[in-house]
Amino acid sequence: MKPRILVTGGAGFIGSHLARELLSLGYKVRVLDRLDSQVHASTERPSYLEPDIELVVADVRDRDQVRGALRSVEMVCHMAAKVGVGQSMYEIARYTESNELGTAILLEEMLEAGVRKLLVASSMSIYGEGLTRYGTQLIEPQVRSLTQMKGGAWELRTYGGAELEPVPTPETKSPSLSSIYALNKYAQERMCLIWGQAYGRDVTAMRFFNVYGPDQALSNPYTGVLAIFGARLLNGRSPMIFEDGLQRRDFVHVTDVARACRLALESDAAAGQVINVGSGQSRTVQEVARTLARAMGRTDIEPRITGKYRAGDIRHCFADITLARTLLGFEPRVKFEDGIAELVEWLLEQIATDRVEQATEELSRRGLVA
């Protein structure tokens, strides 16, 4: 009989897909989720959450509830987190408390419960700028200066002014933390790995790149970029793009992410490792906005290139997934075009409250967009 697994944040976007993946393979799945109003329209059980999944509505910072949720659990997937680079820059205490204190409480209670295996959701934001190359030399680029950003000189360059070529970023790249959210995620993964090493438990940190797919919160202005663009297009508005739209990202389908997490849980080789989860391909943000608009039949709506910068944003970052292939036998299955078609089919059945401009105004008021 397969063990019971607790998925914190399991009613959220990635967590619910992971819970479904585990359930389909015979695991008993319990979910702990606070049903945050920024993500969920109501405190009712989400319709997309499988009926055979046990739901505990609670905050991961609630020690008593966490202790109860860990009963008879052998493995934990820690997906619960406050997510959003921009928002983290002004809700510093709330993000740090939810992401770091919540993880600390979970680890203490897991030790008492005798949990043997932990998978923690980490983020590509830890890398800051992705790896680059100049000629034959690989370079870890410096954070772009405020002067550079104000001047609209978006590309990464050498000290001599030569443009750097972005290349896939491996797990060996040094962290470069550009936002409070990135700092939180780095603290989460390091706490978990230190805990695992100290107590002889199997811990794996999965660094997710830009995850997309159905069931993402469309009315949350700090969610994934494709969901934000989808909400704008549903409301007949132009996707809003910072800088010049030529920044490159790695878009990976949520079902591929869920499968990668399940493979890591089932692999002894993953213990103690930090593993990228992406598609291994890069696309510009502008290209992605146009692709989504075309798939939604909204070719009449052009992206709005703002020419502004946002504090905490980076220029290019996309995944080297060699380690996931080697350790887990992971290979992305969902082609980007197929994933977009599925996303659009889901989007066209949704109602989205577009809060992007409101969120941007909040950032501008605080001097975080210029």
N, C-alpha and C positions, 0 to 999 in steps of 0.2 A: 504494500500500500504506500502510495506517495505521501510525503509529509504535508503538513499545513504550513502555508506561507502567509505572512503578514505583509501587505503592501501599504506603507504610509503614503498619503496623498493619492490613494488608489481610486478615487472618484474623479481625479483630474484627467487631463488629456493623455499623457503618456502612461500614467499609472493605471487607468482603466483599460487601455489596450494591453498592457502587460498582464493585468489580472485576467483578462479574457484569454490570452495566450496560455497562461498557466492552467486555467480551468479546463481548457480544451484538451490538455494533455494529462488530465487526471489528478492534478494537485487540488487540495482543499485550499480555498483562498478566503482570507479575511482582509478587509480593507478598513483602514482608519483614515478619516478625512474630516476636516472641520467644515467643509462646504462653504468656503470663503465667498462672500457676496461679490467680490470683484471678479470671481471666476464663474460662480454658479448663480443662475437667475433666482433660485429659491433654495430653501433648506430641505425640500423634498428630495427623495432618492432620485438621482438622475436616471432617465429612461434608458440610456445606453448601457447602464451597469447591469451585467447579467444577473438574473434572479437568483442563481445558485451561489452568488458571492455574498458573504456575510459583511454587512456594513456597520461599522461603529462610528457614529458621528461624534468626533472629539478632536481636540487640538493636541498635536504632538508634544506641546509644552505641559499638558495636564498629566502629571506623573501617575496618578491613580488610574486614569483611563488607559494610559499606555501600558501600565502593569497588567490590567485586565485583558487588554487586547493581545498581549504576548502569551497568554495561557495556552499551552499545548502547541506552541509554534516552534518550529525547528529552524526556519529560515526567514529572513526579513529583507524586503526590497524597500529601501528608504528613498521615496520619491517626493516626500512632502517638503515644500520650500516656497518662500515668497520669491516670485520670478519677475524680473524687469530691471534692465540696466538703468534706464533713466529714473524710474521711481526710487530705486535704491539710493540714488545720490542725494535725495532729500528726506526720505523716510529711513534714515540710517539706523535709528534705535529699533524700529519695528522689524526691519530686515534682519538685523543682527540677532535680535531676540528669537525670531521665528526660525532662522536658518541655523544659527550656531548653538544657542541655548537649547532649542528643540532637539537638535542632534545629540547634545551632551546628555540630556535627560533620557533619550532613547537608549544610548549606549549603556548608561548605568543600569537601566531596567533590563536590558538584554542580557547583561552579565548575570544578574540575579535569576533570570528566567532560563539560563543555560542555552541560549540560542547559539548554534554552531556555525552559521553562515550568514553573511551580510553582503548585500549589493547596494551601493550608494550611487545615486544619480549626481554626476558632476557635470561640468560644462566646458565647452570650447572657449568660453570667455576668460578662462584661466590663462590662456596663452597670450592674451592681448593681441598684438599684431602677430600674424602667422609667419612662418619661416619664409625667407627670401633667398635669392641668389644674385650674385653679381659676377658675371663671367662663369668661372668654375667654382667660385667660393660661395659656400652657404653662409648666410648672415642672419643673425637674430636682430631684427631692426629695433631701433629706439622708438619710444612713444613719440608721436608727432607733437611738436611744440604748439603752444597757444598762438604764437606769432604766425607759424606756418598755416594753422587752421584759419585764422582770421584773414589771411591773404588768399585763401582758396587754393593753396598749393597742396592738393589732396594726396598725391602719390608719395610712397615711401622712397627715400633717397639715401645715398651714401653721404658721408660728411663732405665729400667733394661735389655733391650735387647730382651725381648720376642716378638715374632711376633704377630701383631694385625690382627684380622679377619675382612675383609671388610663386611659391612652390608648395606642394602638400606638406602639412605640418604633422610631424610625428610626436609621440608622447615624450620623447627625449628633449623637446624644446623647453627651455627654461620658462617658468611662469613670468608673466608681466601683467600685473593686476591694474586695470584701468578704471574699475568701478567698484563700488561697495558690494554689489552683487558678485562680481568676480572674486573679491576677497572672501565673501561668505562661502562660496562654493569651494574655494581652495581650503578654507578652514574645515568645512564639512568633510572633504575627502581625506585630509590629513588626519583629522581626529579619528575617523573610522579606521584608517590603515594603521595608525599607532595603536589603537585599541586592539585590533586584530593581532598585531605582532606581539603585544604585551601578554595577551591572554590565550594565545594559540588558537584563534578563531580564523576562519577563512573569510577574507574581506576583498572585494573587488570594487574599484571605482570606475564608472563608465562615463566618459566625457562625451556628452551628446553635442552634435553640431545643430544645424537649423532643422528642427523636426516639424513636419507638416502632415496634414491628413484630416479626416473627419473627426468631429466631436471636440475640436478646439474652441475655446471661449472667444466668440466673435466680438463680444462687447467689452472685452478687456483691452484697453489701448496699449498695454505692456506685454501682450502675448507675442506669439511668433509672427514674423513679417507677412507670411502668406495669409494668415487669418485676418490680420489688420487690413491688408490690401483687399481681401474678399469682402470685408464689412464695408469698406469705402465703396467698392463697385456695386454692391447690393443696394446701396443708398444713392447711386447715380453720381458719385463723387470720384475725383481723381485720386489714385494712390499717391501719397505724399512721400517723396524720397529726399533724404538728406544728401549733402555733398553733390556729386554729379551723377550719381546712380551707377557708376562703373566699379564700385567696390564689389569684391567677389566673396561668395559664401558657398557653403556645401549644404544642399537641401536633401534630407533623408526622410523617407516615409516612415510614419509611426509604427507600422506593422513590422518593418525591418528592425527598428529600434527595440520593439518588444521581443522579437525573436533573438536578437543579440543578447539581451538581458537574460533571457531564459537559458541560452547556451552557456553564458557565464556562470549562472547558478549551478548548472549541471557539470561544469568542468573543474576538475581539480587543478588544472594548469593555470586557471585564472586567479587563484588565490594570491593575494598580495600585489596584484597588478593594477595598473591604471591603463584603460583601454579606450581608444577613440571609437566612436560610433558615428559613422557618416556614410555618404554614398561614394566617396573617393573622387567626386567630380565637382567642378566649380562653375558657377554662373554669376553673372552680374545681377545686381538687384533690379536694375532697369529692365534687363531681359526677362526676368521673372515676372515683373509687373505687367509687361506687355503680353507675355504668354498667358497669364491668368485672365487678363481682360479679353483676349482673343477667344479663349476657351469658354468664357461666360457670355460671348456674343456682344461684348461692349467695346468694340473697336472704335466707337465714337468718343471714348473717354481716354485721353492721353494722361500718362503719369505727370505729376507736377514736380519738377526738379527744383528744389528750394534753393540750392546753392548755399545752404546753411550747414553748420556743424552742430553736433550734439555731444556734450561731455560724456566720456566713457565709451564712445563708439571707436571702432578700429577700422582699418582700411580693407585688408584682405585676410581671410582665414578659411582654409578648407583642409579636409582631413586626409592624412596618410593612414589607411586602414590595414596596413600590412600585419600589424600585431593581432588584430581581430581575426584576420584570415588565418594566421598561423596558429594561434592558441585555441580559437573557437570554431574554426571552419566556417566562419561567417562570410557570406557573400550577399550584398544587397540584391533583392529580387524585384523590387518595384521600379520600373523605369519611370523617369521623371514625367514624361508625357502621359503615361497611364495613371500615375498618382494624381496629376493635375485634373485629368478627366474624372476620376473618382471624387476628388475634392469638390469640383464644380457641381457634380450631380447632387452632392450633399448640401453645398452652399445654397443652391437654388430653392431648397425647401426650408431655408432658415430665415428668421427675422433678426437683424442685427442692429443694435444701437451703436452708432458711430461716435466714439468719444475721442478720436485721434486729435482733433484740433484743440479740444479742451485740455488734453494732456500736454500738448505741445505748448499751449499758452502758459500752463503751470510751470513747465521747464524754462520757458523764456523769462517769466517773471522772476525766477530764481537765478537767472544768468547762466543757465545750463544749455541754452540754445542761442546761437548768434550767427 
